[in-house]
């Protein structure tokens, strides 16, 4: 049973964080040991290492040094995405070294990019492997004739899609081939994809051929996620917007919310497509417009990814725990109403500790649930919960506190 598995994960979480400092009825965030938070694959590799980790305002903050630069990352979920991007790009560049004698010994010595240089990486038509290597590795001072398709436009929104249709198709193909997010906000990944796409458009049809994502085994690929990646690969940005708009309309979301969602400046096209796809799989659920209203509050990449994960969590809960009939936005907290008349709240923190703020939040939630006549109330957690927080939540009559697997 999934609940037994989730409760086991919850017990382990409590043990790991039993050393959190308690002052009266409140806790303070601990000094975090990265070994307690990260598995070895995310802690370090040939291509990266986590230099430091701390926590504030519910989410972990990581500093990562890598072959392609330094990253400040502000959630556990975002760290996992960035590490996969780092490994994929680094391995892809290694493949170029192995496939082309001109790159042997040259690319590795130039591979490390400073944060500033990576941000200013340009793309242009390329006619040789040496040019490609030099451009990827940081020959950044030359003035190039080509236009970087990934630039900040006057509207301050990112142009993810190259203007040239052929180049855009190449970019989507190489992103799909490597398992990278075509619309990632990681500028180093964007520059890498743009460079390969421009190389192909300039006549080097073999650019990127033979590269693969060694991180993803076919047996590990979720069927739903694969379909979403395939959809993104085969749609232009305009087509993707139309697809998402059409599906949201079928779900009963009003036109104004749809337009605000589709044109949201912080949510990426991938965020929007994932959210739309998972919501469309929910069976007989009303008030999904309330979910879109909540998503529209996203003001940074961390929150965008949280709402993407929340859409997945809703389907996971419905499929594996209990069907729910309606979504509910309670004071900015996601909740659902189950068929058995329970209200389930979702907590997205990486680490939930007890504080005055949390006490007020969950007392309000419990009081609302009781006054509304629900038969029970529950918290589903994305992350770990401290021992004291678990105790206090139980005292408020919350049942079945569980941790969802990713």
DOLONU-301099 format. One line per 5 residues: their letters; for each residue x, y, z of C-alpha. Coordinates in steps of 0.001 Angstrom, whole numbers, plus 500000, padded with zeros to 6 digits. Last residue first. Layout:
A	X/Y/Z  ...;
//
This chain:
XXXXX	508507/512259/493558  507198/510336/496581  504499/512032/498616  505068/512386/502333  502188/511518/504610;
XXXXX	500230/513018/507487  497356/510594/507919  495085/512672/510147  495053/516297/511295  493400/516517/514708;
XXXXX	495088/519792/515726  497164/517757/518176  498428/515756/515191  499809/518942/513613  501577/519758/516865;
XXXXX	503209/516326/517043  504287/516374/513399  505726/519860/513821  507599/518706/516927  509102/515692/515133;
XXXXX	510145/517745/512121  508421/517260/508780  510241/516356/505570  509154/517347/502090  506212/517322/499692;
XXXXX	503739/516857/502538  500112/515754/502361  498136/517106/505302  494786/515660/506341  491416/516718/507614;
XXXXX	488463/514603/508680  484718/514205/508356  484323/517745/507047  481652/519791/508773  482669/523227/507539;
XXXXX	483332/524378/511111  485806/521521/511628  487684/522060/508364  487881/525822/508883  489175/525364/512425;
XXXXX	491808/522884/511206  493020/525209/508437  493079/528244/510730  495025/526286/513359  497331/525138/510575;
XXXXX	498318/528618/509437  498508/530176/512896  500776/527372/514137  502891/527574/510995  503531/531293/511546;
XXXXX	504299/530783/515227  506820/528131/514269  507006/524361/513877  509330/522969/511228  508388/521840/507718;
XXXXX	511361/520986/505515  511293/521080/501703  507974/522924/501989  505088/522129/499596  502280/521490/502090;
XXXXX	499122/520098/500477  495837/520207/502421  493290/517384/502255  489664/517969/503204  487614/514877/504013;
XXXXX	484110/514335/502699  484538/510653/501739  484635/511650/498052  487616/513862/498810  487722/517672/498937;
XXXXX	491072/519048/497756  493495/521625/499154  496163/524038/497946  497048/526778/500423  496692/530398/499297;
XXXXX	494079/531238/501932  492205/528014/501191  492242/527278/497454  489984/524257/496973  489947/521616/494257;
XXXXX	486862/519447/493931  485759/515820/493580  488564/513851/495158  489437/510207/494552  491546/508550/497202;
XXXXX	495101/507275/497656  496810/505991/494515  495124/507570/491492  493702/510692/493160  496857/511324/495182;
XXXXX	499112/510853/492170  496921/513122/490060  497070/515880/492665  500795/515355/493182  501487/515884/489476;
XXXXX	499694/519239/489511  501597/520078/492697  504916/519343/491014  504192/521945/488317  502989/524302/491024;
XXXXX	506265/523840/492906  508282/524315/489697  506695/527710/489148  507231/528585/492811  510965/527894/492555;
XXXXX	511226/529729/489233  509870/532973/490619  506661/534983/491000  504000/532274/490940  500652/533834/491958;
XXXXX	499094/532658/488674  499325/529080/489915  496769/529817/492634  494274/531224/490138  494896/528162/487940;
XXXXX	494028/525911/490876  490852/527870/491532  489908/527399/487860  490077/523690/488631  486834/524159/490544;
XXXXX	485421/520710/489716  487082/517308/489490  485442/514503/487511  488644/512611/486730  492001/514372/486799;
XXXXX	493966/513651/483615  493502/517154/482174  495090/518633/485302  498238/516643/484571  498526/517894/480994;
XXXXX	497760/521528/481814  500364/521678/484582  503000/520014/482402  502257/522325/479467  502326/525496/481549;
XXXXX	505566/524618/483328  507121/523663/479972  506034/526935/478374  507764/528696/481278  505830/530301/484130;
XXXXX	507305/533696/484979  505746/535992/482355  502223/534482/482435  500826/534736/478899  499204/531288/478837;
XXXXX	497988/531626/482433  496557/535114/481999  494821/534013/478790  493391/530911/480464  492232/532902/483479;
XXXXX	490388/535349/481210  488839/532533/479177  487309/530662/482095  488584/527226/483083  485947/524599/482290;
XXXXX	488256/521650/481740  487674/521827/477975  488871/525440/478089  492091/524293/479770  492638/521795/476967;
XXXXX	492175/524383/474216  494451/526922/475857  497189/524326/476315  497068/523259/472664  496943/526847/471376;
XXXXX	499960/527827/473468  501846/524760/472250  501034/525590/468638  502423/529101/469072  505567/527743/470743;
XXXXX	506060/525265/467921  504921/521751/468652  506597/518394/468016  509224/518388/470749  506833/519814/473341;
XXXXX	504372/516981/472650  507133/514386/472905  508229/515804/476265  504616/515665/477483  504195/512098/476252;
XXXXX	507403/511098/478010  506209/512677/481265  502999/510660/481119  504798/507403/480450  507284/507919/483274;
XXXXX	510815/507196/482109  512687/504926/484502  512528/501777/482344  513883/503738/479383  516935/504661/481414;
XXXXX	517582/508362/481865  521005/509623/482922  522870/508533/479795  521049/511183/477797  522262/510698/474274;
XXXXX	524651/512250/471803  525311/510289/468641  524196/513111/466382  524720/516430/468138  526053/518146/465058;
XXXXX	525830/515621/462211  523817/517904/459934  526610/520469/459971  525040/522627/457276  524495/525914/459057;
XXXXX	521136/524819/460458  522836/521950/462264  525397/524264/463831  522671/526730/464756  520789/523999/466639;
XXXXX	523954/522857/468423  524737/526408/469544  521164/527150/470550  521016/524015/472697  524237/524911/474520;
XXXXX	523167/528528/474958  519828/527448/476409  521549/525015/478769  523837/527786/479950  520877/530152/480305;
XXXXX	519097/527844/482763  515521/529149/482485  514556/525863/480853  512303/526032/477802  513689/523143/475749;
XXXXX	514010/521115/478949  516738/518559/478393  516239/514831/477803  519206/514710/475452  517287/513716/472318;
XXXXX	514311/515880/473292  516550/518941/473621  518309/518033/470359  514972/517778/468537  513520/520988/469961;
XXXXX	516635/522915/468939  516656/521433/465452  513020/522450/464976  513799/525999/466121  516716/526171/463688;
XXXXX	514403/525165/460848  511749/527703/461866  514187/530630/462066  513080/532921/464878  514736/530753/467509;
XXXXX	512376/529720/470325  513160/530521/473939  512687/534270/473596  512724/535289/477243  510452/538028/478456;
XXXXX	511773/541450/479398  509191/543005/477041  512035/544622/475120  513544/541207/474489  515955/539348/476709;
XXXXX	517901/536987/474491  517882/533319/473601  517808/533281/469781  521373/534612/469768  521768/536438/466479;
XXXXX	524549/535448/464127  527357/537722/462965  529635/537035/465864  531798/539527/467679  534537/537643/469462;
XXXXX	534874/537997/473189  533132/534791/474198  535543/532036/473300  534077/530237/476294  534035/526507/475989;
XXXXX	530879/526202/473937  532153/528636/471335  535572/527092/471145  534170/523617/470857  531797/524594/468078;
XXXXX	534513/526441/466198  536781/523423/466532  534030/521130/465313  533838/523150/462137  531493/525319/460084;
XXXXX	529471/527143/462681  526604/529600/462268  526325/531809/465339  525558/531603/469038  526507/533835/471923;
XXXXX	527454/533041/475516  526897/536083/477735  525489/534300/480765  528131/531622/480551  530851/534244/480663;
XXXXX	529467/535796/483829  529043/532496/485670  532569/531438/484814  532933/528601/482387  534947/525457/482960;
XXXXX	535208/523514/479712  538318/525131/478269  540842/522479/479291  538280/519777/478547  537691/521105/475042;
XXXXX	541275/521060/473862  542633/517664/474924  540959/515942/471985  538642/518340/470205  540299/518142/466813;
XXXXX	540228/514352/467071  536413/514399/466954  534164/511731/468443  535765/511385/471872  535981/515096/472608;
XXXXX	532476/515609/471273  531279/512903/473652  532805/514815/476550  530663/517796/475530  527562/515621/475801;
XXXXX	528690/514308/479174  529060/517847/480505  525683/518874/479087  523848/515911/480617  525598/516118/483969;
XXXXX	524883/519821/484413  521256/519476/483309  520677/516570/485705  522252/518590/488510  520024/521564/487665;
XXXXX	516799/519517/487812  517746/517892/491103  518647/521274/492582  515299/522694/491459  513442/520010/493416;
XXXXX	515521/520663/496533  514851/524384/496458  516735/527665/496127  519694/527032/493844  522724/529304/493598;
XXXXX	524768/527936/490701  528418/528126/489684  529625/527273/486196  529598/524709/483416  531937/522127/484914;
XXXXX	530176/522551/488236  530142/524333/491573  526835/524205/493427  525579/526456/496216  522356/525073/497662;
XXXXX	519439/526759/499418  516816/524500/500954  513196/525595/501213  510765/526346/504057  511618/530032/504533;
XXXXX	515307/529327/505124  517559/526325/504723  521272/525785/504313  523493/523900/501896  527082/524344/500815;
XXXXX	529586/523255/498199  527408/520774/496307  529732/519206/493755  529649/518911/489993  530931/517144/486872;
XXXXX	532656/514000/488093  529882/513688/490648  528734/515216/493909  525792/515480/496308  523119/514724/493723;
XXXXX	524213/511170/492905  525256/510597/496528  521741/511104/497881  521001/514503/499335  519464/515771/502578;
XXXXX	521235/513948/505384  524567/514024/503542  524126/517790/503102  524340/518294/506862  522088/521254/507574;
XXXXX	522657/523682/510422  519169/523641/511875  516157/525883/511254  514656/527174/514477  511793/525549/516340;
XXXXX	508855/526957/518270  506832/525900/521323  509580/526788/523781  512816/526986/521817  513444/523741/519923;
XXXXX	516669/523224/517967  516370/520611/515201  518263/517450/516155  515388/515037/515366  515753/515950/511681;
XXXXX	516951/512594/510342  514698/510613/512646  511574/512514/511629  512350/512016/507954  512814/508269/508452;
XXXXX	509367/508048/510042  507807/510019/507143  509364/507717/504576  507785/504796/506397  504464/506664/506349;
XXXXX	504730/507044/502572  505388/503362/502058  502512/502385/504320  500247/504855/502514  501274/503451/499114;
X	500000/500000/500000;
//
